Amino acid sequence: MKSRLQHINASAVTGYAAVITAAAFWGASGVFVKLIADSEAVSATALAFWRDVTTFICLLLAGLMAIPGKIRIQWSDWHMMAGMGASLGLFHIFYNVGIMLNGAAVTTVQQAVMPAIVTIAARYLWQEKLTERKILALLMAFAGTVLVAGLADLKSSGFTLSGLLIGFCVPCLYAAWNLFGKKLRMQYGVLVVLIFAFGIASALLLPLQFFITQPWPIQPQTWLWFAGLIGISSLAAFFLYALGIGRLQASIASILLMSEIAFAVFYAYLFLGERLTMSQTTGTVMVVGGVLQLLRRNQRRITMNQKAEALVKRFTTFNNEIIAFVESCPEEDWTKVCAGENWPVGVVARHVAAGHYRALGLAKMIVEGSQLPELSHERIDQANAQHAEKHAGCTKDEVLGLLRENGSAITGYVAELNDADLDRTGNLSVAGGAISTQQVIDNIIIQSATEHLASLKAATGR
């Protein structure tokens, strides 16, 4: 495996492509919004509401046709879904108000703080590494955004306390819906997440519509711009981003998203006739350079450690096999009971993705020299029973999301291990004492999960 793209699996490559394409589509938002505002007297709040509610209706219709009967979430996840929908709706409001109070230049720069918030949060939520390359990409993207926004505009902006508070909320809310979206994509498919998120966002914006003037009638050309805003910069963009964030680290996805600024500048030049200063051109190049930091070849690791490469190959082969099994599993087989585990097929598949794959945390603790938790067979059995009860109604989309997300995390982490990392040991009493990083990956993740897959095949006769 000679390049970075060969270090990550096809799922991660799809994630990179999806997020960058989403950024390209979001970059067109400014063009559509300007064309709409130039042809209609519409407030920012009204436009945000009609954008969200129209997107919600389109997503709901698509869901009813594509996944009828599956547009539901577990009660225990409602707080996260409400958080994503509320932060999405509030972000649209605060972003518009921020532009009114602080100006477009300042708000754009404030928005660019979002990747830093996501990166720090993801470090604690999902133990995502804060690498030198990520830090460099963050700095380049932020500095480039400052230049694109225009230094003269920033200096001439009149700051007020309310403006600063609003400006602080913009990146926080932007980061919030990204983080909630990442967490929910571990559990649910793209359509389910977006339907609920936009539904909640629309409900949040609805009461405000009674206090503002609504644009009517609408000129024919405005409907065309609005269709572009919905079809390209809402439906396509959010769908691709939700797809991508389910396959990438949240920190990487948020940094990649900053390429939206470069796309927006290009579209403004191409379609609106806006011209760039030298500093703005330099800023655009810096933003693109920051994104490319995440895509370039890692020169310090031209080849993967042989032992790590063997583990990655074994795991990737297994993960592809169980993903193919779940994808092709008929609905009538999903609830059949596996004899060995006495759980339904869906629960066993989810146990692999959410249980065995999460054992990667033990491997990380060994590599870092941390003390492993005290585990017993009784505690493990109890946790497994609780998982089976809680997730008895899990869906194929949910399980596939977990297999891809957690599987991508395993391959990405193991690919960077060396002999010393793999040979490190920690004390795990339930395993009989000392256990190495390699044994955790080989035995707990791969071998035990392979036995569960054999049980799945036996239960379904496949």
C-alpha positions as CSV (number, residue, x, y, z in Angstrom):
1,M,0.0,0.0,0.0
2,K,1.9,3.0,-1.3
3,S,-0.3,6.0,-0.8
4,R,-2.6,7.5,1.8
5,L,-5.7,6.7,-0.3
6,Q,-4.6,3.0,-0.1
7,H,-4.4,3.3,3.6
8,I,-8.1,4.0,3.9
9,N,-10.8,1.9,2.6
10,A,-13.3,2.6,-0.2
11,S,-15.8,3.8,2.4
12,A,-13.5,6.6,3.5
13,V,-12.7,7.6,-0.1
14,T,-16.4,7.9,-0.7
15,G,-16.6,10.1,2.4
16,Y,-14.0,12.5,1.2
17,A,-15.6,12.8,-2.2
18,A,-19.1,13.3,-0.6
19,V,-18.0,16.0,1.8
20,I,-16.1,18.0,-0.8
21,T,-19.0,17.7,-3.3
22,A,-21.4,18.9,-0.6
23,A,-19.1,21.9,0.0
24,A,-19.2,22.7,-3.7
25,F,-23.0,22.6,-3.6
26,W,-23.2,24.7,-0.4
27,G,-20.8,27.2,-2.0
28,A,-23.5,27.9,-4.5
29,S,-26.0,29.0,-1.8
30,G,-24.7,32.6,-1.9
31,V,-25.4,32.9,-5.6
32,F,-29.0,31.5,-5.3
33,V,-29.7,33.7,-2.2
34,K,-28.5,36.8,-3.9
35,L,-30.5,36.1,-7.0
36,I,-33.6,35.6,-4.9
37,A,-33.0,38.7,-2.8
38,D,-32.5,40.8,-5.9
39,S,-35.8,39.7,-7.3
40,E,-38.0,39.5,-4.2
41,A,-38.4,41.5,-1.0
42,V,-37.9,38.5,1.3
43,S,-36.5,38.6,4.8
44,A,-33.6,36.3,5.8
45,T,-35.8,34.6,8.4
46,A,-38.6,33.9,5.9
47,L,-36.2,32.5,3.3
48,A,-34.6,30.3,6.0
49,F,-38.0,28.9,7.0
50,W,-39.2,28.2,3.4
51,R,-35.8,26.6,2.6
52,D,-36.0,24.3,5.6
53,V,-39.7,23.4,5.3
54,T,-39.5,22.7,1.5
55,T,-36.4,20.6,2.0
56,F,-38.2,18.7,4.8
57,I,-41.2,18.0,2.6
58,C,-39.0,16.7,-0.3
59,L,-37.0,14.5,2.1
60,L,-40.2,13.1,3.7
61,L,-41.7,12.2,0.3
62,A,-38.4,10.6,-0.7
63,G,-38.3,8.6,2.5
64,L,-41.9,7.4,2.2
65,M,-41.1,6.1,-1.3
66,A,-37.6,4.7,-0.5
67,I,-37.8,3.5,3.1
68,P,-41.6,3.2,4.0
69,G,-42.2,2.2,7.5
70,K,-38.6,2.9,8.6
71,I,-38.8,6.6,9.3
72,R,-38.4,6.3,13.0
73,I,-35.9,6.7,15.8
74,Q,-35.6,5.2,19.2
75,W,-37.0,7.2,22.1
76,S,-33.5,7.2,23.7
77,D,-32.1,9.1,20.7
78,W,-34.7,11.8,20.6
79,H,-32.6,14.3,22.6
80,M,-29.8,14.0,20.1
81,M,-32.2,14.4,17.1
82,A,-33.8,17.4,18.8
83,G,-30.4,18.8,19.4
84,M,-29.4,18.5,15.7
85,G,-32.7,19.9,14.4
86,A,-32.7,22.8,16.9
87,S,-29.0,23.7,16.3
88,L,-29.6,23.6,12.5
89,G,-32.6,25.9,12.7
90,L,-31.0,28.3,15.2
91,F,-27.8,28.3,13.1
92,H,-29.8,29.6,10.1
93,I,-31.3,32.4,12.3
94,F,-28.1,33.4,14.1
95,Y,-26.1,33.3,10.8
96,N,-28.6,35.7,9.2
97,V,-28.7,38.0,12.3
98,G,-24.9,37.9,12.5
99,I,-24.6,39.2,9.0
100,M,-27.0,42.1,9.9
101,L,-25.2,43.0,13.0
102,N,-21.5,42.3,12.2
103,G,-21.5,42.2,8.4
104,A,-20.7,39.3,6.0
105,A,-16.9,39.5,6.4
106,V,-16.9,39.1,10.2
107,T,-19.6,36.4,10.2
108,T,-17.7,34.4,7.6
109,V,-14.6,34.5,9.8
110,Q,-16.6,33.6,12.9
111,Q,-18.2,30.7,11.1
112,A,-14.7,29.4,10.1
113,V,-14.0,28.7,13.8
114,M,-16.4,25.7,13.6
115,P,-13.8,23.1,12.5
116,A,-11.6,23.9,15.6
117,I,-14.6,23.4,17.9
118,V,-15.5,20.1,16.2
119,T,-11.9,18.9,16.2
120,I,-11.6,19.6,19.9
121,A,-15.0,18.0,20.8
122,A,-14.3,15.0,18.6
123,R,-11.0,14.5,20.5
124,Y,-12.9,13.9,23.7
125,L,-16.1,12.3,22.3
126,W,-14.5,9.8,19.9
127,Q,-10.8,9.9,20.7
128,E,-10.0,11.3,17.3
129,K,-6.3,12.1,17.0
130,L,-5.2,15.8,16.9
131,T,-2.4,15.4,14.4
132,E,0.1,18.0,13.1
133,R,-1.6,17.8,9.7
134,K,-5.0,18.6,11.1
135,I,-3.6,21.6,13.1
136,L,-1.9,22.9,10.0
137,A,-5.1,22.4,7.9
138,L,-7.1,24.3,10.5
139,L,-4.7,27.2,10.6
140,M,-4.5,27.5,6.9
141,A,-8.2,27.3,6.4
142,F,-8.9,30.0,9.1
143,A,-6.1,32.3,7.9
144,G,-7.4,31.9,4.3
145,T,-10.9,32.7,5.4
146,V,-9.7,36.0,7.1
147,L,-8.1,37.0,3.8
148,V,-11.1,36.1,1.7
149,A,-13.5,38.0,4.0
150,G,-11.3,41.1,3.4
151,L,-9.0,42.6,6.0
152,A,-10.4,46.1,5.3
153,D,-13.9,45.0,5.9
154,L,-12.9,43.4,9.2
155,K,-11.1,46.5,10.4
156,S,-14.0,48.7,9.6
157,S,-16.6,46.5,11.3
158,G,-18.2,48.1,14.4
159,F,-18.3,45.5,17.1
160,T,-21.1,45.6,19.8
161,L,-21.7,43.3,22.7
162,S,-24.8,41.8,21.1
163,G,-22.9,41.4,17.9
164,L,-20.0,39.5,19.6
165,L,-22.5,37.2,21.4
166,I,-24.3,36.5,18.2
167,G,-21.0,35.9,16.5
168,F,-19.9,33.4,19.2
169,C,-23.2,31.4,18.7
170,V,-22.7,31.1,14.9
171,P,-19.7,28.6,15.0
172,C,-21.0,26.9,18.2
173,L,-24.3,26.1,16.5
174,Y,-22.6,25.2,13.3
175,A,-20.4,22.7,15.2
176,A,-23.3,21.4,17.2
177,W,-25.4,20.2,14.3
178,N,-22.2,18.7,12.8
179,L,-21.5,16.7,16.0
180,F,-25.1,15.6,16.5
181,G,-25.2,14.6,12.9
182,K,-22.0,12.5,13.3
183,K,-23.4,10.7,16.3
184,L,-26.8,10.0,14.7
185,R,-25.2,8.8,11.5
186,M,-23.6,6.0,13.6
187,Q,-27.1,4.8,14.4
188,Y,-29.3,5.7,11.4
189,G,-29.4,6.1,7.7
190,V,-29.0,9.4,5.8
191,L,-32.6,10.0,5.0
192,V,-33.9,9.3,8.5
193,V,-31.4,11.7,10.1
194,L,-32.2,14.5,7.6
195,I,-36.0,14.1,7.7
196,F,-36.1,14.5,11.5
197,A,-33.5,17.3,11.5
198,F,-35.2,19.4,8.9
199,G,-38.6,18.7,10.4
200,I,-37.5,20.0,13.8
201,A,-35.7,23.0,12.3
202,S,-38.9,23.9,10.4
203,A,-41.0,23.6,13.5
204,L,-38.6,25.9,15.3
205,L,-38.7,28.6,12.6
206,L,-42.5,28.4,12.1
207,P,-43.6,30.6,15.0
208,L,-41.4,33.5,13.7
209,Q,-43.3,33.6,10.4
210,F,-46.4,35.1,12.0
211,F,-44.4,38.3,12.8
212,I,-42.8,38.9,9.4
213,T,-44.1,39.7,5.9
214,Q,-44.2,36.8,3.6
215,P,-43.2,37.3,-0.1
216,W,-46.2,36.8,-2.4
217,P,-46.8,36.6,-5.3
218,I,-43.5,35.2,-6.5
219,Q,-42.0,36.0,-9.9
220,P,-41.4,33.1,-12.2
221,Q,-37.6,33.4,-12.3
222,T,-37.5,33.5,-8.5
223,W,-39.0,30.0,-8.4
224,L,-36.1,28.9,-10.6
225,W,-33.5,30.3,-8.2
226,F,-35.4,28.8,-5.2
227,A,-35.5,25.4,-6.9
228,G,-31.7,25.6,-7.3
229,L,-31.3,26.6,-3.6
230,I,-33.4,23.6,-2.6
231,G,-32.3,21.0,-5.1
232,I,-28.5,21.8,-5.2
233,S,-27.6,23.7,-2.0
234,S,-30.0,21.9,0.3
235,L,-31.2,18.4,-0.7
236,A,-28.0,17.3,-2.6
237,A,-25.6,19.1,-0.3
238,F,-27.0,17.9,3.0
239,F,-27.5,14.4,1.7
240,L,-23.9,14.2,0.6
241,Y,-22.6,15.7,3.8
242,A,-24.6,13.3,5.9
243,L,-23.3,10.5,3.8
244,G,-19.7,11.6,4.1
245,I,-19.7,12.4,7.9
246,G,-20.9,8.9,8.5
247,R,-17.7,7.6,6.9
248,L,-15.1,10.1,8.1
249,Q,-13.8,11.5,11.4
250,A,-15.9,14.5,12.4
251,S,-12.8,16.7,12.6
252,I,-11.7,15.8,9.1
253,A,-15.2,16.3,7.6
254,S,-15.5,19.8,9.3
255,I,-12.1,20.9,7.9
256,L,-12.9,19.6,4.4
257,L,-16.2,21.6,4.6
258,M,-14.1,24.9,4.6
259,S,-13.5,24.3,0.9
260,E,-17.0,25.8,0.6
261,I,-15.4,29.2,0.9
262,A,-13.2,28.6,-2.2
263,F,-16.2,27.3,-4.2
264,A,-18.3,30.3,-3.1
265,V,-15.5,32.7,-4.3
266,F,-15.3,30.9,-7.6
267,Y,-19.1,31.0,-8.2
268,A,-19.2,34.7,-7.3
269,Y,-16.5,35.5,-9.8
270,L,-18.1,33.3,-12.5
271,F,-21.8,34.1,-12.1
272,L,-22.0,37.4,-10.2
273,G,-19.0,39.2,-11.8
274,E,-17.3,39.8,-8.5
275,R,-13.6,40.4,-8.7
276,L,-11.0,39.4,-6.1
277,T,-8.2,41.4,-4.6
278,M,-4.7,39.9,-4.3
279,S,-5.2,39.1,-0.6
280,Q,-8.6,37.4,-1.3
281,T,-7.0,35.3,-4.0
282,T,-4.2,34.3,-1.6
283,G,-6.8,33.5,1.0
284,T,-8.6,31.2,-1.4
285,V,-5.4,29.4,-2.2
286,M,-4.7,29.0,1.5
287,V,-8.1,27.5,2.2
288,V,-7.6,25.0,-0.7
289,G,-4.1,24.2,0.7
290,G,-5.5,23.5,4.1
291,V,-8.0,21.0,2.7
292,L,-5.3,19.4,0.6
293,Q,-3.3,18.8,3.8
294,L,-5.8,16.2,4.6
295,L,-5.5,14.5,1.2
296,R,-1.8,14.6,0.5
297,R,0.4,11.6,0.8
298,N,1.9,11.0,4.2
299,Q,5.6,10.9,3.3
300,R,6.7,9.6,6.6
301,R,4.7,6.4,6.1
302,I,5.4,5.3,2.6
303,T,4.7,1.7,3.4
304,M,2.6,0.2,6.1
305,N,4.1,-2.0,8.9
306,Q,3.9,-5.6,7.6
307,K,2.1,-6.9,10.8
308,A,-0.3,-4.0,10.7
309,E,-0.9,-4.5,7.0
310,A,-1.8,-8.1,7.5
311,L,-4.3,-7.2,10.3
312,V,-5.8,-4.5,8.1
313,K,-6.2,-6.9,5.2
314,R,-7.9,-9.5,7.4
315,F,-10.2,-7.0,9.0
316,T,-11.1,-5.3,5.8
317,T,-12.0,-8.7,4.2
318,F,-14.2,-9.6,7.2
319,N,-15.8,-6.2,7.3
320,N,-16.7,-6.2,3.6
321,E,-18.1,-9.7,4.1
322,I,-20.4,-8.8,7.0
323,I,-21.5,-5.5,5.3
324,A,-22.4,-7.5,2.2
325,F,-24.3,-10.0,4.4
326,V,-26.4,-7.2,6.1
327,E,-27.0,-5.4,2.8
328,S,-28.5,-8.5,1.1
329,C,-30.3,-9.8,4.2
330,P,-34.1,-10.1,3.5
331,E,-36.4,-8.5,6.0
332,E,-37.9,-11.9,6.9
333,D,-34.4,-13.1,7.9
334,W,-33.6,-10.0,10.0
335,T,-35.6,-11.2,12.9
336,K,-34.6,-14.9,12.9
337,V,-32.9,-16.0,16.1
338,C,-29.3,-17.1,16.0
339,A,-28.9,-20.4,18.0
340,G,-25.6,-19.6,19.6
341,E,-26.4,-16.1,20.9
342,N,-30.2,-16.5,21.2
343,W,-30.6,-13.1,19.7
344,P,-32.2,-12.0,16.4
345,V,-30.0,-11.7,13.4
346,G,-30.1,-7.9,13.5
347,V,-29.1,-7.7,17.1
348,V,-26.1,-10.1,16.5
349,A,-24.9,-8.0,13.5
350,R,-25.2,-4.8,15.6
351,H,-23.4,-6.5,18.5
352,V,-20.4,-7.0,16.1
353,A,-20.4,-3.4,15.0
354,A,-21.1,-1.8,18.3
355,G,-19.5,-4.3,20.6
356,H,-16.5,-6.1,19.1
357,Y,-15.5,-3.1,16.9
358,R,-15.6,-0.8,19.9
359,A,-12.9,-3.0,21.5
360,L,-10.6,-0.8,19.5
361,G,-10.7,1.4,22.6
362,L,-8.9,-1.3,24.5
363,A,-6.2,-1.4,21.9
364,K,-5.8,2.4,22.1
365,M,-5.4,2.2,25.9
366,I,-2.7,-0.4,25.6
367,V,-0.8,1.7,23.0
368,E,-1.1,4.8,25.2
369,G,0.0,2.9,28.3
370,S,-3.3,3.4,30.1
371,Q,-4.7,0.9,32.7
372,L,-7.3,-1.3,31.2
373,P,-10.7,-1.4,32.9
374,E,-11.6,-4.2,35.3
375,L,-14.0,-6.5,33.4
376,S,-15.6,-9.8,34.3
377,H,-17.6,-12.3,32.3
378,E,-20.7,-11.4,34.4
379,R,-20.4,-7.7,33.5
380,I,-19.9,-8.4,29.9
381,D,-22.9,-10.8,29.8
382,Q,-25.0,-8.2,31.5
383,A,-23.9,-5.4,29.1
384,N,-24.6,-7.7,26.1
385,A,-28.1,-8.6,27.5
386,Q,-28.9,-4.9,27.9
387,H,-27.7,-4.2,24.4
388,A,-29.9,-6.9,23.0
389,E,-33.0,-5.6,24.8
390,K,-32.4,-2.0,23.9
391,H,-31.7,-2.5,20.3
392,A,-34.1,-5.4,19.5
393,G,-35.7,-3.2,16.8
394,C,-32.5,-2.1,15.1
395,T,-32.6,-1.5,11.4
396,K,-30.3,-2.5,8.6
397,D,-29.4,1.1,7.9
398,E,-28.4,1.6,11.5
399,V,-26.2,-1.5,11.6
400,L,-24.6,-0.7,8.2
401,G,-23.8,2.8,9.5
402,L,-22.1,1.3,12.5
403,L,-20.1,-1.3,10.5
404,R,-18.8,1.4,8.1
405,E,-18.1,4.0,10.7
406,N,-16.4,1.8,13.3
407,G,-14.8,-0.3,10.6
408,S,-13.2,2.8,9.1
409,A,-11.9,3.8,12.5
410,I,-10.3,0.4,13.0
411,T,-8.5,0.3,9.6
412,G,-7.4,3.9,9.9
413,Y,-5.9,3.4,13.4
414,V,-4.3,0.0,12.8
415,A,-2.7,1.2,9.6
416,E,-0.5,3.6,11.6
417,L,0.7,1.1,14.2
418,N,4.3,-0.2,14.3
419,D,5.8,-3.3,15.8
420,A,6.3,-1.7,19.2
421,D,2.7,-0.6,19.3
422,L,1.4,-4.0,18.4
423,D,3.6,-5.8,20.9
424,R,2.7,-3.6,23.9
425,T,0.7,-5.4,26.5
426,G,-1.9,-4.5,29.2
427,N,-3.5,-6.5,31.9
428,L,-7.0,-7.7,31.2
429,S,-8.2,-10.1,33.8
430,V,-11.1,-11.4,31.8
431,A,-8.6,-12.5,29.1
432,G,-6.4,-14.3,31.7
433,G,-3.9,-11.5,32.3
434,A,-1.5,-9.9,29.8
435,I,-2.9,-9.1,26.4
436,S,-1.1,-7.3,23.5
437,T,-2.5,-4.7,21.1
438,Q,-2.3,-7.3,18.3
439,Q,-4.2,-9.9,20.3
440,V,-7.0,-7.4,21.0
441,I,-7.4,-6.7,17.3
442,D,-6.8,-10.3,16.2
443,N,-8.9,-12.2,18.8
444,I,-11.5,-9.8,20.2
445,I,-12.3,-7.9,17.1
446,I,-11.6,-10.2,14.1
447,Q,-11.8,-13.8,15.4
448,S,-14.8,-13.4,17.7
449,A,-16.7,-11.3,15.2
450,T,-16.0,-14.0,12.5
451,E,-17.6,-16.5,14.8
452,H,-20.7,-14.3,15.1
453,L,-20.9,-14.0,11.3
454,A,-20.8,-17.8,11.0
455,S,-23.8,-17.9,13.4
456,L,-25.6,-15.3,11.3
457,K,-25.1,-17.4,8.2
458,A,-26.3,-20.6,10.0
459,A,-29.5,-18.8,11.2
460,T,-30.4,-17.6,7.7
461,G,-29.1,-20.5,5.7
462,R,-26.9,-18.2,3.6
